[in-house]
Amino acid sequence: MKLMRHAIALLTHNPFQTIRVVAPGLALMIGVIAITVVFAPDLLTYSTANPKVDTLRWSGLPLVLVASFILSYALMAVLWHRYTLSASRKPHPLGPMLILGYLWRVTLLAAIQLGASLALILPLTFAQQNGGGVIGGPALPSILLTTFLTQLILLWFSLRLSLILPAAALGRPITLLQSWRLTQTMTRALWGVSTLLALLNTVLTATINSLAPPTAGRTLVIELPIYVLEGLLIFSVLTTLYAQLIQKKRLIAI
């Protein structure tokens, strides 16, 4: 749990400085959200479970807005990695190619996660349906357990590979295999971090879904701030891992 405590300390030691560091990415995200509210509000309630999903046309402005939102998230991550990791060694200059390099690595990890999630979810769903044997589908506790277990395994697997992200943010890329090997000594600690993150995400998701139906207001006021905070926490975990395993130093909250 030391890893998680240190990651949180990096974010909370000087919260105003944290906000200043990620401000460019946060400003871009706010701008994207403002445009979405005015011109494409359906995006805020988009879900594969939404019966009106077919009314959303994935072309033109919606695609630009989604791409811009992803870019804003990536920019916050890059800025945070560079701020916390470059005190002793100057990183490569921040430019479009570095951001693109980070984005394609994010895409690669997302594709790996998608494949792994399908490999996990399909057997769990099948076992859940066969084990339930009741009309009306699986019970809520069973759904939450499946969600938690899936997220736990995916988070652990992702953390083992995700050192490629802070490395790319500094302009010193490493491979997925190198990340996997470097994190071998942290296997037990990463199971602990993954358990906390999966539990937190499962509880928050269940709580949000129980409060109100999916609306644009709920997305803006509740869900987006939570996603941003969770993202910053994961960025900080990766920063801490990179510092310990590659830079061989312990970060000081600054």
N, C-alpha and C positions, 0 to 999 in steps of 0.2 A: 504493500500500500504506500510505501515511500515514494514510488514513482508518481502515483496519482496526487499525493499531497504536494509534492514539489511542483508538478504541473499547475495545480491550482494556485500555489503561492506565486508563481511567475505572473499569473493573470491578475491576481488580487492585491499584490503588494503595493502597486501604484495604479489603481484602476483608470485614473484619468490619463496616465501615460499610455496604458493599453489601448484606450479609445483613440488617442492621438496617432498611435502607430498604425492602426488599421483604418483610420479615418478615410483615406482615399477609396478603399474598397467598400467601406460602409456607405460613403456618399454615393458611389455608383449604384449600390444596391437600393438605396432609398429612391434614387432617381428612376431606376427601372420599375420599382414598385409603384411609384406615383404615375408613371405612364401606363402601367398595367391597369391600375384602378380606373383610369379615364377611358382607355381605348380597348382593353381586353380583359374585363373583370372576370370572365369565365375561367381564366387561367388560375385565379386564386382559389377556386373550388374544384379544380380539375382532379379527378380520381378515376381509376379504372372501375371503381365500384359505383361511380356516379351514373345514374340512368340517362343523364343528358350528355354523356361523354361524346356522342356522335355529333353533337351540335358544334363542337370546337374544331375548327379547321386548322390543321397544323401546317400552315404556310404563311409566308409574309411576316407580318408584325409579330404574331405569337412565337415563331421560331427565333426571331431576332431578340425578343424579350427573354426567352428561356436561355439563349446563348449568353446574353449580357448578364443575366443573373448568375450563371455559372462562372463567368469571368469575374464578377465582383467577389464571389466567394473565394475563388482561386487567388485573387489579388490580396485579399485579407490574409490568407494563409502565407503567401510569399513574403509579404511585408512583416508578418510576425516572426517567421523563421529567420529572416535576415536580421531583424532587430535583436533577437535573443541570441543568435549564434555567431554574429560577426564582430563581437567586441575585441577579440584577439587577432583576428585575421580578416582582412578586407575581402568581402565577397566580390564576385564578378559584377560588372555594372548591370543595373536593372533595365531591361529593354524588352521590346516585343518578342524577340526570339527566345529569351529566357522564360517569359510568360507562356509562350506557345509550347516550349519544352515541358513546362510544369503541367500545362493543360493536357497534353497528350499522354503524360504519365498518369494523370488522374483518370483519363478515359480508359487507359489500359487496365488500371486497378478496378474500375467500375465494371469492365467487361469480365474480368476474372471473378469479381464478386457475383455478377449475374449468373455466370456458369456454376459457381459453387452454390449459390442460393437455390438454383433449380435442382441441383443434385441433392440438396438437403430437404427442401420443402416438399418435393413430390413424395419421397418415402414417408416423411412425417405426416403429411396430409392423408396418405393412403392408410397408414397405421391408425391415425386418429379416427377416420371414418369407419374403418373395420372394427376398431375397439369400442367405439361408442355404441353402435347398435340401436340408436334412438332416432325417432322421427323428428325432423326439424333441424338436424345438423348437430355438430359438436357443441358441447357446453362451453361457456365463457372461460372457466379455469383451464380447460384443455387448449383452447385457442391461445390464451396468454402463455401457457407453458411452451407450446410450440413456437410462439413468437420469441420468447426469451431464449430458448435453446438455439434457434436458428441465428439470432443476433449474436449470441455468445460465441458460437463457432466462427461466424463470419468476421466478427470484430477481431478475434484472436488471429485468424488467418491473415486479415488485412494488416494488422499491426506488424506481423512478421515480415511483410513485404513493403511496408510504407516508408521505410527509410529512404526510398528513392525520391520522396517528395521534398523533404528539407534539403537533401543533397542537390536536387535540381534547382531549388530556390536560391542556393548559394552559387550556382553555376559550376558545381563539381559533381556531375552525375555518377551514380553507381547503378549496378544491375539489380534485377529482382533476386537473382541467386546470391549476390553479395549481401543484400539486405536480409535474406533468409538465414544465411550463415552467421552474420553479425548478431542477430537477435537470438541465436541458439542459447546463449547463456542467460537470457532473460525470459525463458519460456514460462517458468512458474509465475514470475511477476506479471507477465502479460496476460496470463489466465485470470489473475486477480483484477487487473485493470479492465479486461473484457467483461468480467462478471459484473463489476460496478456499472460500467457503461450500458450493458445490456439491460440490467435491472432498472436503471434510471430511465432509459428510453421506453421500456415496456410499461412502467408505471405512469410516466408522463403521457404516453399515447392513450392508455386506457382511461386516464383521468380526463384528458381533453375530449375524447370521444363520448364520455359520459355526461359532459357538461352541456353541450349544445350541438345541434346538427351542423354539418360543415357549411359555413358561410364565409363570405369575403371578410367580414368583420372579425370573425374568429381567427381566420388565417393571419390577418394583419396584427391583431392585438395580442394573440396568444402564441400561435404556432411559429411565426417567423422569428420573434425574439428568442424563443426556446431553441430553434434550429441554429441561430447565430451563436448563442452561448455554448451549445453542444459542440459546434464546429470549432470555436476558439479553444475549448477544452481539449479536443482531439489534436488540434494544431500544437498545443502546448505539450501534450504527451509526446508527440513525435519529435518536437524540439528537444525535450529532455532526453529522449532515447538517443537521438543523434549526438548530443553533447557527450553523453556517457560512453557510447559505444564507438564513435568515430573520432571525436575531438578529445576523448579521454579526459574530460573535465566535468566538474559539477557546476551547473549554472547557479549564479547568484541572482536572486530576485532584484530587479533594478527598476 
